[in-house]
Amino acid sequence: MSSDGKQKEWDRFVGRLKDSDITVRIIAEHLKMKKPNCEVTVPELRIAPDYDHRSEYFDNGDIFIKCGDITRRYEVKGEKYDFYGEATLPLSWKMPHNGVKVIVCNKNAFDRADPVPVAFYLCNKARTRAILVDVEETREFWYVSPTQPDNYDRTEESYCVDAKYVKFVDIEAAKRRFFRQDDEESVE
């Protein structure tokens, strides 16, 4: 890939990363509501200045929850699709045996993760519903499949799971709470 091509790909990535930060913070609100006695932390978003420095800026997780002495990592992905349950997932996710393939994450990213995430939240475009992939409950059903990331001209290996093993959760209240807090902070 040419230097210009790498930089264009990088610029697209940075735009999507900044947009995804809102999604991460909405899920953090959801987790605060679900686990009110735990400390929920969203690490600072660090972005490399350019494509060539990207390897110095790998993130170490989207959200961390500390309950007592135990800290757990959660990952959040924003989707370009509006789904509300398994029946409304995109047709492109349908598998030959009538199952529905859910792409959990990039295989390499998961394999190098330390600590390993306990769950993935895959949020719909409207940020009102999410697919919850509990790693402990679903890991034995994961398989590797080639996927093509949105807006990229390459394939990569991803971990996938049949949709029958995931849960669909309503995050609309967390979204309202997040934007209400954001509005209050901008007024001050």
C-alpha positions as CSV (number, residue, x, y, z in Angstrom):
1,M,0.0,0.0,0.0
2,S,1.3,3.4,-0.9
3,S,2.2,6.0,1.7
4,D,-0.9,8.1,0.7
5,G,-3.1,5.0,0.9
6,K,-1.8,4.2,4.4
7,Q,-2.5,7.7,5.6
8,K,-6.0,7.8,4.1
9,E,-6.7,4.4,5.8
10,W,-5.3,5.9,9.0
11,D,-7.4,9.1,8.7
12,R,-10.6,6.9,8.3
13,F,-9.5,4.9,11.3
14,V,-9.0,8.0,13.5
15,G,-12.4,9.3,12.5
16,R,-14.1,6.0,13.4
17,L,-12.1,5.8,16.7
18,K,-13.3,9.3,17.8
19,D,-16.9,8.4,17.0
20,S,-16.6,5.1,18.8
21,D,-15.5,6.9,22.0
22,I,-19.1,8.1,22.5
23,T,-20.3,4.4,22.1
24,V,-17.7,3.3,24.8
25,R,-19.0,6.0,27.2
26,I,-22.6,5.0,26.7
27,I,-21.7,1.4,27.5
28,A,-19.8,2.7,30.6
29,E,-23.0,4.4,31.7
30,H,-24.9,1.1,31.1
31,L,-22.3,-0.8,33.3
32,K,-22.5,1.9,36.0
33,M,-26.3,1.4,36.1
34,K,-25.9,-2.4,36.2
35,K,-23.0,-2.4,38.8
36,P,-23.6,0.7,41.0
37,N,-21.2,-0.5,43.7
38,C,-18.3,-0.9,41.3
39,E,-15.8,1.5,39.9
40,V,-16.2,1.9,36.2
41,T,-13.2,3.5,34.3
42,V,-12.8,4.5,30.7
43,P,-9.1,5.0,29.9
44,E,-8.1,8.2,28.1
45,L,-8.3,8.0,24.4
46,R,-4.8,8.2,22.9
47,I,-4.4,8.6,19.2
48,A,-1.2,8.2,17.3
49,P,-0.2,11.3,15.2
50,D,0.0,9.3,12.0
51,Y,0.0,5.8,10.6
52,D,3.7,5.2,11.1
53,H,3.4,5.6,14.9
54,R,0.3,3.5,15.4
55,S,2.1,0.6,17.0
56,E,3.1,2.9,19.9
57,Y,-0.5,3.6,20.7
58,F,-2.3,0.2,21.1
59,D,-5.1,0.6,23.6
60,N,-5.3,-1.8,26.5
61,G,-9.1,-1.9,26.8
62,D,-12.2,0.2,26.4
63,I,-13.7,-0.1,29.9
64,F,-12.4,-1.5,33.2
65,I,-14.7,-2.4,36.2
66,K,-13.3,-2.9,39.6
67,C,-15.5,-4.7,42.1
68,G,-13.7,-5.3,45.4
69,D,-10.2,-6.6,44.5
70,I,-11.2,-7.8,41.0
71,T,-10.8,-5.7,37.9
72,R,-12.4,-6.8,34.6
73,R,-11.9,-5.6,31.1
74,Y,-14.8,-4.9,28.6
75,E,-14.5,-4.1,24.9
76,V,-17.0,-2.1,22.9
77,K,-17.6,-2.0,19.1
78,G,-19.9,0.2,17.2
79,E,-21.8,-1.3,14.3
80,K,-23.0,0.5,11.2
81,Y,-26.3,-1.5,11.3
82,D,-29.5,-0.9,13.2
83,F,-30.6,-4.1,14.8
84,Y,-32.9,-4.7,17.7
85,G,-32.7,-8.5,18.1
86,E,-31.6,-11.6,16.2
87,A,-34.4,-11.3,13.6
88,T,-33.3,-7.8,12.6
89,L,-29.5,-8.5,12.1
90,P,-28.2,-7.7,8.7
91,L,-28.7,-10.3,5.9
92,S,-24.9,-10.3,5.3
93,W,-24.6,-11.9,8.7
94,K,-26.7,-14.9,7.8
95,M,-24.9,-18.2,7.5
96,P,-25.6,-21.1,5.1
97,H,-27.2,-23.3,7.9
98,N,-29.7,-20.5,8.7
99,G,-27.6,-19.3,11.7
100,V,-26.4,-15.8,12.1
101,K,-22.7,-15.1,12.4
102,V,-21.7,-12.4,14.9
103,I,-18.2,-11.1,14.4
104,V,-16.9,-10.8,18.0
105,C,-13.5,-9.2,17.3
106,N,-10.2,-9.3,15.4
107,K,-8.4,-12.6,16.2
108,N,-4.9,-11.0,16.7
109,A,-6.2,-8.3,19.0
110,F,-7.9,-10.8,21.2
111,D,-5.0,-13.2,21.2
112,R,-2.6,-10.4,22.4
113,A,-5.0,-8.9,24.9
114,D,-3.8,-8.7,28.5
115,P,-6.0,-8.9,30.4
116,V,-8.4,-10.8,28.2
117,P,-11.8,-9.1,28.0
118,V,-14.7,-10.7,29.9
119,A,-17.3,-9.4,27.5
120,F,-17.8,-7.5,24.2
121,Y,-20.6,-5.1,23.6
122,L,-21.4,-4.7,19.9
123,C,-23.7,-1.7,19.6
124,N,-26.2,-0.9,16.9
125,K,-25.9,2.3,14.9
126,A,-28.5,4.1,16.9
127,R,-26.7,3.1,20.1
128,T,-30.0,1.9,21.6
129,R,-29.3,-1.9,21.6
130,A,-26.2,-4.0,21.9
131,I,-25.2,-7.6,21.4
132,L,-23.5,-8.8,24.6
133,V,-20.9,-11.5,24.0
134,D,-19.9,-13.0,27.4
135,V,-16.5,-14.5,26.8
136,E,-16.7,-17.1,29.5
137,E,-20.2,-18.3,28.4
138,T,-19.5,-18.3,24.6
139,R,-15.7,-18.8,24.1
140,E,-16.1,-22.6,23.4
141,F,-18.4,-21.8,20.5
142,W,-16.1,-19.2,18.8
143,Y,-14.5,-20.0,15.4
144,V,-12.1,-18.1,13.1
145,S,-13.5,-16.7,9.9
146,P,-12.0,-14.3,7.3
147,T,-13.8,-10.9,7.5
148,Q,-13.4,-7.6,5.7
149,P,-13.4,-4.6,8.0
150,D,-15.7,-1.8,6.9
151,N,-14.0,0.7,4.6
152,Y,-10.8,-1.3,4.2
153,D,-9.5,-3.2,1.2
154,R,-8.2,-6.2,3.1
155,T,-9.4,-9.3,4.9
156,E,-8.4,-10.3,8.4
157,E,-9.1,-13.2,10.7
158,S,-11.9,-12.6,13.2
159,Y,-13.4,-14.6,16.0
160,C,-17.1,-15.2,15.3
161,V,-20.0,-16.9,17.2
162,D,-23.5,-18.0,16.2
163,A,-26.0,-15.4,17.4
164,K,-27.9,-18.1,19.4
165,Y,-25.1,-17.8,22.0
166,V,-25.3,-14.0,22.5
167,K,-27.7,-11.8,24.4
168,F,-29.4,-8.6,23.2
169,V,-29.5,-5.8,25.7
170,D,-31.3,-2.5,25.8
171,I,-28.9,0.4,26.3
172,E,-31.3,3.3,25.5
173,A,-31.5,4.4,29.2
174,A,-27.7,4.6,29.4
175,K,-27.6,6.6,26.1
176,R,-30.1,9.1,27.5
177,R,-28.2,9.3,30.8
178,F,-24.9,9.9,29.0
179,F,-26.2,12.7,26.8
180,R,-28.0,14.3,29.7
181,Q,-24.7,14.4,31.6
182,D,-22.9,15.7,28.6
183,D,-25.4,18.5,28.1
184,E,-25.1,19.5,31.8
185,E,-21.3,19.6,31.5
186,S,-21.4,21.8,28.4
187,V,-23.7,24.3,30.2
188,E,-21.3,24.8,33.2
